[in-house]
Every structure is written in C-alpha cells, then in structure tokens.
C-alpha cells in the first residue's frame, strides 16, 4: 500500500514524515520526487509514505495513476497559523517556494505584494489548496483527515490502519519536536 499525505505545507508535514521514518515496513519521505517531471514525478514505490504539499497540484494525475488503492491522508493545522507561517517565510530567498509561486504566478501579480496584502494572499493559498484536497477526497473510500495538534488521538489509528511496524514510541515522539520552524 502507498500512503499519500496531502497538505498545504507549514502544517507539520516534515514532522509527520519524520514520524513515518520510524516505520520498518514502509519507506517514508518529504517531497522526495518534487524535483522530477512527467511520469517520474509520481513514480512512488509500494509500501511508501509520501508527504508532499505540492501533490495538491497533481491530484488528477495521482488519481489516474493510483486511483483508490492508496490511503490518502489530509494533514491539517489551524488555517490561520498556516497562513501566518507562510507570511513569515514570504521572503526567505527561495524562488521555488510554494507561496512565492502561488503569489506571483498562479495569482498573476508580477509586482511585489505590499506587506499589508500578504496575509490575504497566504489565507487565499491555504483556502485554495484545502478546497482542492477536499474535492479530491470526496469520493475516496480510503482516506482520513488528521489535525497536527491532535496527533496523540489519530496517530495510533493511522499506525494500525497501515499495519505499521517499527518504533512506535519514537514515531509518536516526533510530534513533540518542532521541525522546519519558520
């Protein structure tokens, strides 16, 4: 079984990937194929957990390739906190950053956004990606929506659902570590 963790980014995706790395019967990674194109972009092996916010832009191709076989996990965090985190990283120097791409290319805006409007753009990004994921998952029988701040409740069920083997305690402990902080 493959597991695809769909998310906006800035929501604990690195944390979940690090937790899943403690599994011994799955490989797991964060944005492992993000630099690839074409068929290679979505060529994930069986028994792999992929956590990649950019998958939200490839949902049609993901569905064509894998359909209902994978477990799709929608990782959520308070949308205001996510937007605030993106706003803090707005000018981090990464031209490939998803918020930069969204704010200048998906929302056509070639001039720099004024500081006063950046939070509005970040909120719009979070709303857009969340809506894309929710629409995609609407007919998927093998799915779960989870909230970062409630990992102690859902992570045991996730582990059981995928038949997880490995160091469960070390995996759960990852949710107490802040990864990739703004």
C-alpha atoms as an extended CHARMM CRD file, in Angstrom:
* protein
*
       182  EXT
         1         1  UNK       CA              0.0000000000        0.0000000000        0.0000000000  PROA      1               0.0000000000
         2         2  UNK       CA              1.0810000000        3.5560000000       -0.7000000000  PROA      2               0.0000000000
         3         3  UNK       CA              0.1530000000        6.4580000000        1.5460000000  PROA      3               0.0000000000
         4         4  UNK       CA             -0.0840000000        9.9970000000        0.1990000000  PROA      4               0.0000000000
         5         5  UNK       CA             -0.2130000000       12.7870000000        2.7590000000  PROA      5               0.0000000000
         6         6  UNK       CA             -1.8850000000       15.7830000000        1.1260000000  PROA      6               0.0000000000
         7         7  UNK       CA             -1.4560000000       19.1390000000        2.8010000000  PROA      7               0.0000000000
         8         8  UNK       CA             -0.9340000000       22.8650000000        2.3960000000  PROA      8               0.0000000000
         9         9  UNK       CA              2.5800000000       22.8820000000        3.7720000000  PROA      9               0.0000000000
        10        10  UNK       CA              3.5010000000       24.6610000000        7.0330000000  PROA      10              0.0000000000
        11        11  UNK       CA              1.1970000000       22.2110000000        8.8240000000  PROA      11              0.0000000000
        12        12  UNK       CA              3.5440000000       19.6260000000       10.3140000000  PROA      12              0.0000000000
        13        13  UNK       CA              4.3450000000       17.7690000000        7.1150000000  PROA      13              0.0000000000
        14        14  UNK       CA              8.0410000000       17.3960000000        7.9770000000  PROA      14              0.0000000000
        15        15  UNK       CA              7.0700000000       16.2230000000       11.4570000000  PROA      15              0.0000000000
        16        16  UNK       CA              4.7760000000       13.5380000000       10.0640000000  PROA      16              0.0000000000
        17        17  UNK       CA              7.4110000000       12.4380000000        7.5630000000  PROA      17              0.0000000000
        18        18  UNK       CA              9.9680000000       12.1220000000       10.3780000000  PROA      18              0.0000000000
        19        19  UNK       CA              7.4830000000       10.1010000000       12.4250000000  PROA      19              0.0000000000
        20        20  UNK       CA              6.8570000000        7.7710000000        9.4810000000  PROA      20              0.0000000000
        21        21  UNK       CA             10.5930000000        7.2410000000        9.0380000000  PROA      21              0.0000000000
        22        22  UNK       CA             10.3910000000        5.1570000000       12.2450000000  PROA      22              0.0000000000
        23        23  UNK       CA              8.3480000000        2.5510000000       10.3860000000  PROA      23              0.0000000000
        24        24  UNK       CA             10.2930000000       -0.5190000000        9.2900000000  PROA      24              0.0000000000
        25        25  UNK       CA              7.7370000000       -1.8570000000        6.8210000000  PROA      25              0.0000000000
        26        26  UNK       CA              7.4260000000        1.3770000000        4.8190000000  PROA      26              0.0000000000
        27        27  UNK       CA              9.7690000000        3.8750000000        3.3020000000  PROA      27              0.0000000000
        28        28  UNK       CA              8.7830000000        7.4480000000        4.0060000000  PROA      28              0.0000000000
        29        29  UNK       CA              9.8320000000       10.8330000000        2.7720000000  PROA      29              0.0000000000
        30        30  UNK       CA              9.0820000000       14.5050000000        2.4510000000  PROA      30              0.0000000000
        31        31  UNK       CA              8.9580000000       15.8960000000       -1.1000000000  PROA      31              0.0000000000
        32        32  UNK       CA             11.1510000000       13.0460000000       -2.3570000000  PROA      32              0.0000000000
        33        33  UNK       CA             10.2060000000       13.4730000000       -6.0190000000  PROA      33              0.0000000000
        34        34  UNK       CA              9.4380000000       17.2020000000       -6.0410000000  PROA      34              0.0000000000
        35        35  UNK       CA             12.2500000000       17.9850000000       -8.4890000000  PROA      35              0.0000000000
        36        36  UNK       CA             11.0990000000       15.4690000000      -11.0850000000  PROA      36              0.0000000000
        37        37  UNK       CA              8.7440000000       15.8860000000      -14.0430000000  PROA      37              0.0000000000
        38        38  UNK       CA              6.4900000000       13.7150000000      -16.1760000000  PROA      38              0.0000000000
        39        39  UNK       CA              5.7060000000       10.1550000000      -15.1630000000  PROA      39              0.0000000000
        40        40  UNK       CA              8.7720000000       10.1510000000      -12.9130000000  PROA      40              0.0000000000
        41        41  UNK       CA              7.2130000000       12.8360000000      -10.6810000000  PROA      41              0.0000000000
        42        42  UNK       CA              4.6050000000       10.4250000000       -9.2900000000  PROA      42              0.0000000000
        43        43  UNK       CA              6.5420000000        7.1510000000       -9.5100000000  PROA      43              0.0000000000
        44        44  UNK       CA              6.3230000000        6.1510000000       -5.8530000000  PROA      44              0.0000000000
        45        45  UNK       CA              7.1990000000        2.6070000000       -4.7900000000  PROA      45              0.0000000000
        46        46  UNK       CA              4.8000000000        0.3100000000       -2.9950000000  PROA      46              0.0000000000
        47        47  UNK       CA              4.9980000000        0.4340000000        0.8060000000  PROA      47              0.0000000000
        48        48  UNK       CA              5.9260000000        4.1260000000        0.6910000000  PROA      48              0.0000000000
        49        49  UNK       CA              4.5230000000        7.1160000000        2.5460000000  PROA      49              0.0000000000
        50        50  UNK       CA              4.9560000000       10.3930000000        0.6900000000  PROA      50              0.0000000000
        51        51  UNK       CA              4.3660000000       13.7130000000        2.4320000000  PROA      51              0.0000000000
        52        52  UNK       CA              4.3890000000       16.4960000000       -0.1620000000  PROA      52              0.0000000000
        53        53  UNK       CA              2.2870000000       19.6460000000       -0.2060000000  PROA      53              0.0000000000
        54        54  UNK       CA              2.8250000000       20.0070000000       -3.9400000000  PROA      54              0.0000000000
        55        55  UNK       CA              0.8400000000       16.8350000000       -4.6030000000  PROA      55              0.0000000000
        56        56  UNK       CA             -2.2420000000       19.0550000000       -4.2930000000  PROA      56              0.0000000000
        57        57  UNK       CA             -1.3880000000       20.3880000000       -7.7730000000  PROA      57              0.0000000000
        58        58  UNK       CA             -1.1130000000       16.8630000000       -9.2470000000  PROA      58              0.0000000000
        59        59  UNK       CA             -4.3320000000       15.3420000000       -7.9280000000  PROA      59              0.0000000000
        60        60  UNK       CA             -5.7190000000       14.4390000000      -11.3480000000  PROA      60              0.0000000000
        61        61  UNK       CA             -2.5500000000       12.6070000000      -12.3420000000  PROA      61              0.0000000000
        62        62  UNK       CA             -2.3220000000       10.9930000000       -8.9040000000  PROA      62              0.0000000000
        63        63  UNK       CA             -5.8790000000        9.6990000000       -9.3190000000  PROA      63              0.0000000000
        64        64  UNK       CA             -5.2030000000        8.4160000000      -12.8440000000  PROA      64              0.0000000000
        65        65  UNK       CA             -2.1170000000        6.5570000000      -11.7060000000  PROA      65              0.0000000000
        66        66  UNK       CA             -3.1750000000        5.1690000000       -8.3110000000  PROA      66              0.0000000000
        67        67  UNK       CA             -6.9400000000        5.6380000000       -8.0290000000  PROA      67              0.0000000000
        68        68  UNK       CA             -8.4370000000        4.2980000000       -4.8070000000  PROA      68              0.0000000000
        69        69  UNK       CA             -5.5180000000        1.9780000000       -3.9160000000  PROA      69              0.0000000000
        70        70  UNK       CA             -3.5510000000        4.3250000000       -1.6160000000  PROA      70              0.0000000000
        71        71  UNK       CA             -4.5060000000        5.6430000000        1.7510000000  PROA      71              0.0000000000
        72        72  UNK       CA             -4.9130000000        9.3850000000        1.2980000000  PROA      72              0.0000000000
        73        73  UNK       CA             -4.2730000000       11.4010000000        4.4270000000  PROA      73              0.0000000000
        74        74  UNK       CA             -5.2340000000       15.0700000000        4.6190000000  PROA      74              0.0000000000
        75        75  UNK       CA             -2.9190000000       16.6470000000        7.1830000000  PROA      75              0.0000000000
        76        76  UNK       CA             -4.4380000000       19.8130000000        8.6270000000  PROA      76              0.0000000000
        77        77  UNK       CA             -3.4080000000       22.5710000000       11.0060000000  PROA      77              0.0000000000
        78        78  UNK       CA             -5.2720000000       25.6930000000       12.0580000000  PROA      78              0.0000000000
        79        79  UNK       CA             -5.5470000000       27.6480000000        8.7670000000  PROA      79              0.0000000000
        80        80  UNK       CA             -4.6970000000       30.9800000000       10.3950000000  PROA      80              0.0000000000
        81        81  UNK       CA             -1.4990000000       29.5150000000       11.8420000000  PROA      81              0.0000000000
        82        82  UNK       CA             -0.6070000000       28.0400000000        8.4460000000  PROA      82              0.0000000000
        83        83  UNK       CA             -1.1740000000       31.3800000000        6.7080000000  PROA      83              0.0000000000
        84        84  UNK       CA              0.8890000000       33.1900000000        9.3490000000  PROA      84              0.0000000000
        85        85  UNK       CA              3.7180000000       30.7070000000        8.8930000000  PROA      85              0.0000000000
        86        86  UNK       CA              3.6950000000       31.2600000000        5.1260000000  PROA      86              0.0000000000
        87        87  UNK       CA              3.6810000000       35.0320000000        5.6490000000  PROA      87              0.0000000000
        88        88  UNK       CA              6.7840000000       34.7450000000        7.8520000000  PROA      88              0.0000000000
        89        89  UNK       CA              8.5630000000       32.8160000000        5.0890000000  PROA      89              0.0000000000
        90        90  UNK       CA              7.4120000000       35.1000000000        2.2650000000  PROA      90              0.0000000000
        91        91  UNK       CA             10.8590000000       36.4790000000        1.5390000000  PROA      91              0.0000000000
        92        92  UNK       CA             13.0510000000       33.5860000000        2.6000000000  PROA      92              0.0000000000
        93        93  UNK       CA             15.0900000000       33.7780000000       -0.5920000000  PROA      93              0.0000000000
        94        94  UNK       CA             13.6510000000       30.6040000000       -2.1050000000  PROA      94              0.0000000000
        95        95  UNK       CA             12.2730000000       31.4260000000       -5.5700000000  PROA      95              0.0000000000
        96        96  UNK       CA             10.7900000000       27.9050000000       -5.7200000000  PROA      96              0.0000000000
        97        97  UNK       CA              8.8570000000       28.4280000000       -2.5010000000  PROA      97              0.0000000000
        98        98  UNK       CA              5.2290000000       27.4890000000       -2.9490000000  PROA      98              0.0000000000
        99        99  UNK       CA              3.8540000000       30.7520000000       -1.5440000000  PROA      99              0.0000000000
       100       100  UNK       CA              6.1060000000       32.7650000000       -3.8650000000  PROA      100             0.0000000000
       101       101  UNK       CA              4.9820000000       30.7150000000       -6.8490000000  PROA      101             0.0000000000
       102       102  UNK       CA              1.3240000000       30.9970000000       -5.8850000000  PROA      102             0.0000000000
       103       103  UNK       CA              1.5030000000       34.7420000000       -5.1750000000  PROA      103             0.0000000000
       104       104  UNK       CA              3.2960000000       35.6990000000       -8.3780000000  PROA      104             0.0000000000
       105       105  UNK       CA              2.3010000000       33.0920000000      -10.9530000000  PROA      105             0.0000000000
       106       106  UNK       CA             -0.9630000000       31.3750000000      -10.0330000000  PROA      106             0.0000000000
       107       107  UNK       CA             -2.3410000000       34.7230000000       -8.9200000000  PROA      107             0.0000000000
       108       108  UNK       CA             -0.8400000000       36.8170000000      -11.6730000000  PROA      108             0.0000000000
       109       109  UNK       CA              0.9120000000       39.6090000000       -9.8420000000  PROA      109             0.0000000000
       110       110  UNK       CA              4.3170000000       40.4950000000      -11.3030000000  PROA      110             0.0000000000
       111       111  UNK       CA              4.9540000000       43.3520000000       -8.8600000000  PROA      111             0.0000000000
       112       112  UNK       CA              5.8550000000       42.6790000000       -5.2330000000  PROA      112             0.0000000000
       113       113  UNK       CA              2.8400000000       42.3360000000       -2.9660000000  PROA      113             0.0000000000
       114       114  UNK       CA              2.5420000000       45.0800000000       -0.3560000000  PROA      114             0.0000000000
       115       115  UNK       CA              3.1320000000       43.8200000000        3.1820000000  PROA      115             0.0000000000
       116       116  UNK       CA             -0.4650000000       44.7050000000        4.0830000000  PROA      116             0.0000000000
       117       117  UNK       CA             -1.8400000000       42.2490000000        1.4790000000  PROA      117             0.0000000000
       118       118  UNK       CA              0.4630000000       39.2910000000        2.0660000000  PROA      118             0.0000000000
       119       119  UNK       CA             -1.6580000000       37.6660000000        4.7800000000  PROA      119             0.0000000000
       120       120  UNK       CA             -4.6790000000       37.8560000000        2.4800000000  PROA      120             0.0000000000
       121       121  UNK       CA             -2.7140000000       36.0290000000       -0.2340000000  PROA      121             0.0000000000
       122       122  UNK       CA             -1.4950000000       33.4280000000        2.2670000000  PROA      122             0.0000000000
       123       123  UNK       CA             -5.0410000000       32.8150000000        3.5040000000  PROA      123             0.0000000000
       124       124  UNK       CA             -6.2320000000       32.5010000000       -0.1000000000  PROA      124             0.0000000000
       125       125  UNK       CA             -3.4890000000       29.9300000000       -0.7930000000  PROA      125             0.0000000000
       126       126  UNK       CA             -4.4890000000       27.8600000000        2.2570000000  PROA      126             0.0000000000
       127       127  UNK       CA             -8.1900000000       28.0250000000        1.2980000000  PROA      127             0.0000000000
       128       128  UNK       CA             -7.4390000000       27.0600000000       -2.3170000000  PROA      128             0.0000000000
       129       129  UNK       CA             -5.2450000000       24.0760000000       -1.5250000000  PROA      129             0.0000000000
       130       130  UNK       CA             -7.5950000000       22.8570000000        1.2010000000  PROA      130             0.0000000000
       131       131  UNK       CA            -10.5590000000       23.0520000000       -1.1920000000  PROA      131             0.0000000000
       132       132  UNK       CA             -8.6040000000       21.1530000000       -3.8760000000  PROA      132             0.0000000000
       133       133  UNK       CA             -7.7480000000       18.3750000000       -1.4390000000  PROA      133             0.0000000000
       134       134  UNK       CA            -11.2720000000       18.1490000000       -0.0280000000  PROA      134             0.0000000000
       135       135  UNK       CA            -12.7930000000       17.9360000000       -3.5160000000  PROA      135             0.0000000000
       136       136  UNK       CA            -10.3060000000       15.2230000000       -4.4910000000  PROA      136             0.0000000000
       137       137  UNK       CA            -11.0280000000       13.1870000000       -1.3780000000  PROA      137             0.0000000000
       138       138  UNK       CA            -14.8260000000       13.4960000000       -1.6570000000  PROA      138             0.0000000000
       139       139  UNK       CA            -15.1510000000       10.1220000000       -3.4150000000  PROA      139             0.0000000000
       140       140  UNK       CA            -12.1220000000        8.3390000000       -1.9850000000  PROA      140             0.0000000000
       141       141  UNK       CA            -13.1050000000        5.4870000000        0.3440000000  PROA      141             0.0000000000
       142       142  UNK       CA             -9.5730000000        5.0150000000        1.7220000000  PROA      142             0.0000000000
       143       143  UNK       CA             -8.8480000000        8.3470000000        3.3730000000  PROA      143             0.0000000000
       144       144  UNK       CA             -8.5170000000       10.1210000000        6.6630000000  PROA      144             0.0000000000
       145       145  UNK       CA             -8.2930000000       13.7590000000        7.7050000000  PROA      145             0.0000000000
       146       146  UNK       CA             -5.9980000000       14.4390000000       10.6350000000  PROA      146             0.0000000000
       147       147  UNK       CA             -5.0350000000       17.5330000000       12.6000000000  PROA      147             0.0000000000
       148       148  UNK       CA             -1.4320000000       18.1420000000       13.6170000000  PROA      148             0.0000000000
       149       149  UNK       CA             -2.3330000000       19.3080000000       17.1140000000  PROA      149             0.0000000000
       150       150  UNK       CA             -4.3010000000       16.1220000000       17.7950000000  PROA      150             0.0000000000
       151       151  UNK       CA             -1.6360000000       13.5650000000       16.8120000000  PROA      151             0.0000000000
       152       152  UNK       CA             -1.9550000000       11.6200000000       20.0500000000  PROA      152             0.0000000000
       153       153  UNK       CA             -5.5360000000       10.8010000000       19.0450000000  PROA      153             0.0000000000
       154       154  UNK       CA             -5.1960000000        9.9330000000       15.3470000000  PROA      154             0.0000000000
       155       155  UNK       CA             -1.6190000000        8.6450000000       15.0140000000  PROA      155             0.0000000000
       156       156  UNK       CA             -2.3740000000        5.3110000000       16.7650000000  PROA      156             0.0000000000
       157       157  UNK       CA             -5.2840000000        4.7180000000       14.3590000000  PROA      157             0.0000000000
       158       158  UNK       CA             -3.0820000000        5.6800000000       11.3910000000  PROA      158             0.0000000000
       159       159  UNK       CA             -0.3550000000        3.2790000000       12.5490000000  PROA      159             0.0000000000
       160       160  UNK       CA             -2.9020000000        0.4570000000       12.9030000000  PROA      160             0.0000000000
       161       161  UNK       CA             -4.5960000000        1.2400000000        9.5950000000  PROA      161             0.0000000000
       162       162  UNK       CA             -1.3770000000        0.8440000000        7.6290000000  PROA      162             0.0000000000
       163       163  UNK       CA             -0.2150000000       -2.1510000000        9.6800000000  PROA      163             0.0000000000
       164       164  UNK       CA              2.7090000000       -0.1440000000       10.9840000000  PROA      164             0.0000000000
       165       165  UNK       CA              5.7900000000       -1.9380000000       12.2550000000  PROA      165             0.0000000000
       166       166  UNK       CA              8.7640000000       -0.2540000000       13.8600000000  PROA      166             0.0000000000
       167       167  UNK       CA              9.4560000000        2.0370000000       16.7650000000  PROA      167             0.0000000000
       168       168  UNK       CA              6.0020000000        3.4180000000       17.5270000000  PROA      168             0.0000000000
       169       169  UNK       CA              7.1020000000        5.3740000000       20.6020000000  PROA      169             0.0000000000
       170       170  UNK       CA              9.9110000000        7.1050000000       18.6890000000  PROA      170             0.0000000000
       171       171  UNK       CA              7.4710000000        7.8810000000       15.8890000000  PROA      171             0.0000000000
       172       172  UNK       CA              4.9230000000        9.4490000000       18.2230000000  PROA      172             0.0000000000
       173       173  UNK       CA              7.6870000000       11.3980000000       19.9750000000  PROA      173             0.0000000000
       174       174  UNK       CA              8.3750000000       13.2640000000       16.7150000000  PROA      174             0.0000000000
       175       175  UNK       CA              5.1850000000       15.2560000000       17.2790000000  PROA      175             0.0000000000
       176       176  UNK       CA              6.8360000000       16.8250000000       20.3170000000  PROA      176             0.0000000000
       177       177  UNK       CA              9.7030000000       18.1680000000       18.1890000000  PROA      177             0.0000000000
       178       178  UNK       CA              9.3040000000       21.2720000000       16.0800000000  PROA      178             0.0000000000
       179       179  UNK       CA             10.7020000000       20.5460000000       12.6150000000  PROA      179             0.0000000000
       180       180  UNK       CA             11.2520000000       23.1000000000        9.8370000000  PROA      180             0.0000000000
       181       181  UNK       CA             10.1460000000       26.0110000000       12.0390000000  PROA      181             0.0000000000
       182       182  UNK       CA              9.6380000000       29.4080000000       10.4350000000  PROA      182             0.0000000000
